[in-house]
């Protein structure tokens, strides 16, 4: 009898395992069939739309329907189903576009779709504002996380079907918003945040250092200012606005500012410091965005000081530069994570998923965020008041030496101080030359057109 009972228990257990495995198989088929079908040689895919209903991806797109360059500003962001690019919205979410379900099979007239947060019209206006220059720009709602615009030049026209792939400019197939760049003086935001955390606002404001155009640091190396005659004696507000390298070199050397405190704040902000750990990524609806990295060895050393000013081995993506602005603008010390997909629709027309606002861990204190906000807003009031007339904008510019100092990229990062228009942004112009379009020129186009568009909604 005991033997029979053991057999019965064994059979029952095997049946339960079988039923569980079968149920799991059905679940996988139901939920992931679209992914496998979408990667088949022939499949009906739905469209991607922007926040106003403009098409951003259409499997059957051609120049006669949309115009020859309709998709150019979003080519390396939204992508297509050609599999030529793998870090795009379509490539990473193609299963959500498949007009196929396990129960209904393939549906040529299915309603699968992705609805984005992008404003395609404004995205194109900003893209065109770059003129002949290359670079990138990104802007989002620092309260909700909605990405309003994201572009990168050079780009790719997907309607050409990659017939000219061998002649494409380098970088055309990737969106530079998500990849590391030399941040230049925009890095001084992070260093100022670290100083506020380490020594406190009152102590930092009392610090005054002299800039004579060149500062010889404690190891005998020269830190040069962009102003050859120097800025004279300055405090943090003045040095931040002036992007004064000698001031920040002396700040980093200050005994009240231990190197450990710089490392601590940087790491909380997401930097990989001294390769201590592994490279992390921000996930933007499947798109991977590189996080910051730097090397800090000795606070009296040229390379460490240079790294704290956005040169040396410091690298940050434009996306992350923008995301940090939310922690400052919201005065929380916590970043709002960005997203591109507002919601998705299944083949049967029912909503499959909707975006939810999410946040980082605490990177720095609310008090530090508030003081940093005021430093950036004062810079905006004094030097960038015309970006969005009648509205305060917190700003930091940066010039980044690249290609062994042979070229300079220009960056601008900031936020709008307006509860009804809570926008943070980052702009980069590659190989910036004086007299050509500037980051502030592009910022005007971005902010004024985006404000007008969102006001109309």
Secondary structure as GFF3:
##gff-version 3
##sequence-region A 1 457
A	DSSP	alpha_helix	2	38	.	.	.	ID=ss1
A	DSSP	beta_strand	47	49	.	.	.	ID=ss2
A	DSSP	beta_strand	55	57	.	.	.	ID=ss3
A	DSSP	alpha_helix	63	66	.	.	.	ID=ss4
A	DSSP	three_ten_helix	72	74	.	.	.	ID=ss5
A	DSSP	alpha_helix	75	78	.	.	.	ID=ss6
A	DSSP	alpha_helix	89	92	.	.	.	ID=ss7
A	DSSP	three_ten_helix	94	97	.	.	.	ID=ss8
A	DSSP	beta_strand	100	101	.	.	.	ID=ss9
A	DSSP	beta_strand	105	106	.	.	.	ID=ss10
A	DSSP	beta_strand	113	116	.	.	.	ID=ss11
A	DSSP	alpha_helix	120	129	.	.	.	ID=ss12
A	DSSP	beta_strand	135	141	.	.	.	ID=ss13
A	DSSP	beta_strand	147	153	.	.	.	ID=ss14
A	DSSP	three_ten_helix	158	160	.	.	.	ID=ss15
A	DSSP	three_ten_helix	165	167	.	.	.	ID=ss16
A	DSSP	three_ten_helix	176	178	.	.	.	ID=ss17
A	DSSP	beta_strand	180	181	.	.	.	ID=ss18
A	DSSP	three_ten_helix	184	187	.	.	.	ID=ss19
A	DSSP	alpha_helix	188	199	.	.	.	ID=ss20
A	DSSP	alpha_helix	201	206	.	.	.	ID=ss21
A	DSSP	beta_strand	209	211	.	.	.	ID=ss22
A	DSSP	beta_strand	214	216	.	.	.	ID=ss23
A	DSSP	beta_strand	222	224	.	.	.	ID=ss24
A	DSSP	beta_strand	232	234	.	.	.	ID=ss25
A	DSSP	alpha_helix	236	242	.	.	.	ID=ss26
A	DSSP	alpha_helix	245	253	.	.	.	ID=ss27
A	DSSP	alpha_helix	259	269	.	.	.	ID=ss28
A	DSSP	beta_strand	272	273	.	.	.	ID=ss29
A	DSSP	beta_strand	281	284	.	.	.	ID=ss30
A	DSSP	beta_strand	287	290	.	.	.	ID=ss31
A	DSSP	beta_strand	293	294	.	.	.	ID=ss32
A	DSSP	alpha_helix	302	307	.	.	.	ID=ss33
A	DSSP	beta_strand	316	317	.	.	.	ID=ss34
A	DSSP	alpha_helix	318	329	.	.	.	ID=ss35
A	DSSP	beta_strand	341	345	.	.	.	ID=ss36
A	DSSP	beta_strand	351	354	.	.	.	ID=ss37
A	DSSP	alpha_helix	366	383	.	.	.	ID=ss38
A	DSSP	beta_strand	393	402	.	.	.	ID=ss39
A	DSSP	beta_strand	407	416	.	.	.	ID=ss40
A	DSSP	beta_strand	423	429	.	.	.	ID=ss41
A	DSSP	alpha_helix	439	456	.	.	.	ID=ss42
###
